[in-house]
């Protein structure tokens, strides 16, 4: 049974954050001055167990979810993630299981994830310029480590690989074309993401945003591209293919061209809070139901009550007032 919200958007995608921890301190996501040594991350007993996650996932799939993406934090810092992949892969009706990672730990885990049943992978890589990239991840991890992870993932068949690059004006926008050129013809798809006002700690300002149209203009000037139709309803990236047929890129325009009208995504936090928008200010507690011994039917009823009244369209109504809200951090519920 597929659930629809108040704007007739179906529940199709579930993003599961398995940890709020990360080994990077990207300035647009987990700035070091906020997420420093004294930051209080969730304790192990607060996290949903893999069995609890799998149980919720089965209920969500029974109510319309077709695609699950594992996120974080950095999901690969949580131990034995392949054990969760095995459990999720066994859910009848799940059509797509994928994962987003910063790639730093991917080389060692790619084979195990593939063998467990993971199908595809998305890797975050904001620039090929080492100085720029290390400044952005703020822990000194070089580009070569991430490229090694991408190569390892491709070698075991976790492909096509998507590469996500958050673009911030004056920081890495001068490296956009180089990133596109590097992966052109590789079979991988680079997706350029407008710098977003997720959470309340990344210092977002509109004048830091390089719009999707500006990104397209930069790339097209050197590597001619043309628009392509979306693969499916709710696809977040606007697709562009190279005119010479050597692949495609994507541009995610949450700021300049919002796509709330087709949003089919729900996000589950590491401690079992469900958020119905990336820019949500509060979640809905599913962990309490699990640990109180509620039945699948009771949990499904709660899910239905949450989704049916959903009316989120943050990016369409973004204003000075909404930007200042204390929203959930992207590092807590994934992108």
N, C-alpha and C positions, 0 to 999 in steps of 0.2 A: 504494500500500500504506500503510494507516494504522498508525502505531506506537501502542502502548499501554504505559503505565508499570506499575509493580508494583501499583498501586491501580486498574488498569483505566481510567485517564484517558487519552483520546486526545490526540495532538499535533494541535492545530487552529489555534493562534494563534502567530505569531512577531512579536516586537517587536524592531526593529532600531535600535539607537542609532548614529547616524552620526557623532557627535562627543561628546567629554566637556566641551566648552566651552559657556559660556552667557553672555549679556550681562546676566542678572539675577543677584542674589545672595540669593535667597529664604532667609529665616532657617530654614525647615524643610527645606531641600534643600541649598543651597550657601552656608552662612554665611560672611560676608566674612572673619571672623577665621581661618578655615581655608583658604578658597579665595581668598587674597589675591594681590597682585602677584607674590609669589615662588612661588606654587603651580606645581608641575611638571605641566603638561598633556601629553597625548600629542603627539609630533611627527608630522608629516605621513606620514613613511615607516612609522610604526607603525600608522596607520589602515588598515583594509581599503579598497581602492579600490572604486569603484562596480562595476567588473566582477567583483571578488571577491565583493562583497555579492550581486550578481545571480546569480552561479553558485551560491552557497550557498542562496539563496532558491529556485532551481529544484529543488535537491535536497530541500529541506524540503517544498516543495509536492508533490513526487512521493511524499512519505511522510506525507501527511495534512494539511499546513497549508493552510488555506483563506483566512486573513486575515493580512495583514501591516500592522503599524503602524510608521511611522517616528518615532523619538524622539531624544532627546539625554540630557544637555545640551539645548541649544536647536538643533534640526535646521536651522533657517533661517540659522544663522550659517555653515554649511558651503556653500561655493561650488557653484553649478550643480546644486543638488539636483534640479531638474527633469530633468536627464540621468539620474539614478538612477530617478526615477519612470517615465520612458519604458521603461527596461530591465525594471523590475519588472512594469509593466502588460502587457508582452508575454509573460509566463509563462503557458502554458496551465494551466488549472485553478485559478488564483488568483481567488477570488470577491470579495475586498474589499481595497482598498488605501486606507489612511488615514494621518493624521499628527497628532501632538500638538505644540503650539507655545505659547509664551507670548504670541504675537500681536503683539509689538512690531515685527516685520519683515514681517508678513503682508500689509499693504496693498500693498506694492510687488511681492510675489511671488505673490499669489493667482491672477492670470490665468495666469501661466506654469505654475504647478502644475496648475491645472485643464486647461489645454491639453495638458499632458504625460500626463494620465490619472489624476491623483489624484481620488478620488471624494468623500471626506468629510474633515472636519477637526474636531479637538478643541482648544479654546483654554482655557488656564488663566487664571482671573480670580478672585482670592480675595475681592474686595470692590469695591463701587462707590464707597466713601468714599475720596477721594483720599489723605487723610492716612494712613489705615489701609493702603491698597494700596501707597503709596510706602514706607511703613515695612516692609512685608512683602517687597517686591521689593528693597529696600535700595539701589537705584540711581537713585531719583527719577523713574522712568517713570510718567506719569500715566495714569489710567483711560482718558482720551479716546483715547490712542494705541491701546490694545487694542480699544476699542469700534470704532475706525476700521478695524482689521484684520478684526474680525468682520463689519462691514458690507461690506467689500470682498470677503470670502470668500462671503458670501451673494449678493452681486450677480453673481458669476461662476458660481454654482450649486454651490459646495462645501457642500452642506446635505443634511439638517438638521445644524446645527452643535451640538456638545456643548460646554458650558462647565463646566470643572472648578474647584471651589473647595475648597481644603483648609481645614478649620475647626479653629482652635486657641482653646481657652478663654481668655477675657480679652484676646484679640487682635482677632478679627474675628467672633466669634459673635453680637455685637449687630447685625451687618449682614446676617445670613442672609436675613431676610424681605424686605429691600429688594432683594437680588439676585434672589430668586425672583420678586418682583413685577415687576421691570424686564423680565424675559424672558418672563413669562406672556403667552401669546397671540402670541408672536413666531414660533413654530414651532421655536425652538431649545430645547434641553433642558439645564437646569442640573443638575449632579451634585455633591452635597456629599460630601466625603471626610473620614472620620475621620483626625485627625493620627496618622501611623504611625511606628513605630520602624525606619525604613529606614536602613541604614548605621550610622555610629557618631559622627556629628558634629552632629546637629541637637538635641541636648539633650532627647530625648523623655522624658516622664514621663506616667504614666497620668492624673495629675490635670490634664494639659493637654488631655485628650481630651473632646470633646463627642460623645456617642454618637449613633448613627443615630436611635434612638428619641427622643432629646431634640430633634434637628433636626426630625424629623417633627412632634413636638408643637408646636414653635415656629411652624412654617409653617401647620399645620392650624388653629391658634388664630385666624389672620387670613385665611388663604386655604385653605378646606377642600379636603382631598385624600383620595383613597381608593386602596388598593393595586391593582396591576395585575400580571398574570402576566408572567414573564420571556419575552423574545423567543426565547431559545435556551439550551441547556445551557451553563453556564459564564459566563453574563452576570454581570459583577461588580456591577453596580448593581441594587439593589432598586428597582423602578419604582413611582411614585405618580402618579396623574393628578388634575388639578383637577376638582372635582365639577361645575363649570360647563362642562366640556368644552373649556377653552381651553389644553390642553397638558398636559405632564407634567414631573416632576423625577425625579432618581435619587439614591439614598443608598448610598454605598460603605462597608461596615461591617467592614473587615478586623480591627478590634480587638474590637468587641463581639459580632459575629455572623460568625465566619470562614466563608469559602466555599472552603476548600482542597479539599474533596471533589469539586468540579466544575472544578478549575483545569486548563485545557488549554493554558497559555501557556509558551513558552520565550522567553528574552531573549538577544540577541546584542549583545555590547559593541562599541565602536568598533574595538578591536584584535582582534576575532574570538574572544573568549571567550564560550562559551555557558553561561548560567545557567538552571537549571531552577526557580528560585524567586526572587521579588522580594527575599527576605531571605537569599539564598544567601551562603555564606562563600567559595566557590571556584568558578571557572569551568572550562570544558573547551576546550582550545586548538584551534580550527579553522584559524586562520591558519597555523600550522605545517604542517598538512597541505596547504593550498593552495600554500604557497610551496616545499614539498618536491616538488611535482609529482605529488601523489597523484591517482588517478583519481576520477571521480564515485562509482564503486562502492565504493572504499575509504573515501571521506568518508561515504557513506551508511551503511556498516557501522559507522563510529565513532559516527555519530548514533544509530543503533539501539542500540549498546551503552550509550550514555549514557541514552537515554530509557527503555529497558526496565527499568532498575533504579531509576529515579526513585521516591522515596517521600516527597518533601517535603510537609510539612503544618505549616509553621512557625506560622501564626496559630492553629492548633488546640492547639499545645503551648507557646505563649508563656509564659515564666516569667521570674523575675529572672535566672536563669542564661542563658537564650537572649537576652534583651534586651541583655546585656552582650557578646555575641559581636561580633567585628570583621567585620561584614557589608559586602557591596558597597554603595557609595553609590548612591542613586537617580539622582543626576546623571550617573552613569556608564552605567547601563543603562535609564534611563527608568522611568516609573511602571507 
